[in-house]
Amino acid sequence: MTKSMARTFINTFLGHAPMWYKLAIVGFLILNPILLLAAGPFIAGWALIAEFIFTLTMALKCYPLPAGGLLAMEAVIIGMTTPETIYHEAHNNFEVILLLIFMVAGIYFMKDFLQFTFTRILVNVKSKRNISLLFCLAGAFLSAFLDALTVTAVIISVAYGFYSVYHRYVSSQSETAGSHSLASDLHLKETNRNELREFRAFLRNLMMHGAVGTALGGVCTLVGEPQNLLIGHEMGWHFMTFLIEVAPVTMPVLIVGLLTCVGVEKFKLFGYGAQLPGNIRSFLFEEAMREEEKQGQAGKLKIMIQAATGVWLILALAFHLAAVGITGLSIIVLLTAFTGVIEEHRIGHAFEEALPFTALLVVFFSIVAVIHSQHLFAPIIEYVLSLHGQSQLMAYYIANGLLSSISDNVFVATVYISETKMHFTQLLNAVPGIGMTGQELMSKLTDPHLARADVLAALPQQAADQAHAIMTQFDRLAVAINTGTNIPSVATPNGQAAFLFLLTSALAPVIRLSYGRMVWLALPYTITMSLAGLLAVDLFL
């Protein structure tokens, strides 16, 4: 009985995660208190960071929330931080939490319009190079204003729907055939098998172009990625201010990314260049027309309402009519009211995508609380800040890029921007004649409702000049953090949430998109965009 219960407990703990992963997490939980007692909080704190990054890199084995959450809870229990510090971190980033809860849910109700857009591109444009460029551009534009995960989810649903319909068609099985397997081609004729192989390669190409597009657009705006809002909140930047501040780096990277898209397709590099067989294109076009006819007037009206709401979203963000999360809530209200979604369970589905990541973000804040409480990043930050001029900016970009490619870019950005702000607050505190504490002056200089020039004008001239120089460098470092966490992180699915979402979707095994293949397909973008970003940081910041 005891053995049976123990076996059941082992099987239940972290579910179907591999046994070695479960043992690793248990080992971490045992090791941390011992390290704290034997080596002190600094070493134990760094071990905790390494363990947490391990849970992020192993996200395909187990979503990081359960295992990472256990590590964070233990950190509180053994005194490495306090619940009050975690609450303070979460409270400081409440706007980001609102963004994830309401904006992501709001965009869920725009899926019909987004699906219509990508479907039209896929079936109406014949040139593979043009389709790829349009997917990349559409992904970039939409992700600059919407949520990258939702945009990726729409691209996936378009590809999965078309692949599913065509695979069933060539399999001569009905839509309701329960035994039908999209992953198997064994029962098909050799001709159909070859066509499907080419179709899968074609879809892999488009999925990667679209996913990279979400990264290209996401880095550009305040709402493009969660870490952007974190950085914007710390800096006191509104939507347009953020867009202008990061543009010297993001615009060159956008151009290079689009040129890379064209280049890999033209020269058929890194697995790109696959073509859509002509008979499959004809079939998909007919299927799309059938679906549009089936939707009728109600479907057309719904798409028009969603498109109009999209215009409202862009205007509300551009003119900062409300906090981003509140704007997202207005999207939910408008779309549910005018498209007839009035049942609680239908509205509830919109929140399923966002809330797990929102919970994980608060766990991030718990680890950040440990970093702050134990001053773990002080030596690194001091070293990087001991550099001067462009060397400092490039070091920030490279450090954030390397960390973001192996862990989670939101976590990396959260740590770096908060630690850097603390350092620059201390620099302001050392300025003579400011008439207040450095913390009070920093609060005023990063208050989105106060003009920085007015705050500086109220200081003595010498103090104002020093404070202006300090804040100018802080602004540039914030841009280096933002671009460093967003651009090189396309290297692996660990760094980009949209990539991880694609890799764990039902589409990935169907089109044979493995972890290694995704890294290989992302490699040309990683090289060109990362180098373009580094050069832009050096030349234009």
Buried (B, 14 or more C-beta within 10 A) or exposed (E): EEEEEEEEEEEEEBEEBEEEBBEBBBEBBEBBBEBBEEEEBBBBBBBBBEBBBBBBBBBEBBBBBBBBBBBBEBBBEBEBBEEEBBEBBBEBBEBBBBBBBBBBBBBBBBBBBBBBBBBEBBBEBEEBBEBBBBBBBBBBBBBBBBBBBBBBBBBBBBBBBBBBBBBBBBBEBEEEEEEBEBEEBEEBEEEBBEBBBBBBBBBBBBBBBBBBBBBBBBBBBBBBBBBBBBBBBBBBBBBBBBBEBBBBBBBBBBEBBBEBBBBBBEEEEBBBBBBBBEEBBEBBBEBBEEBBEEBEEEBEEBBEBBBEBBEBBBEBBBEBEEBBBBBBBBBBEBBBEBBEBEEEEEBEEBBEBBEEBBEBBBBBBBBBBBBBBBBBBBEEBEEBBEEEEEEBBBBBBBBBBBBBBBBBBBBBBBBBBBBBBBBBBEBBBEBEEBEEEBEBBBBBBBEEEEEBEEBBEEBEEEBBEBBBEBBEBBBBBBBBBBBBBBBBBBBBBBBBBBBBBBBEBEBBEBBEBEBEBBBEBBBBBBBBBBBBBBBBBBEEB
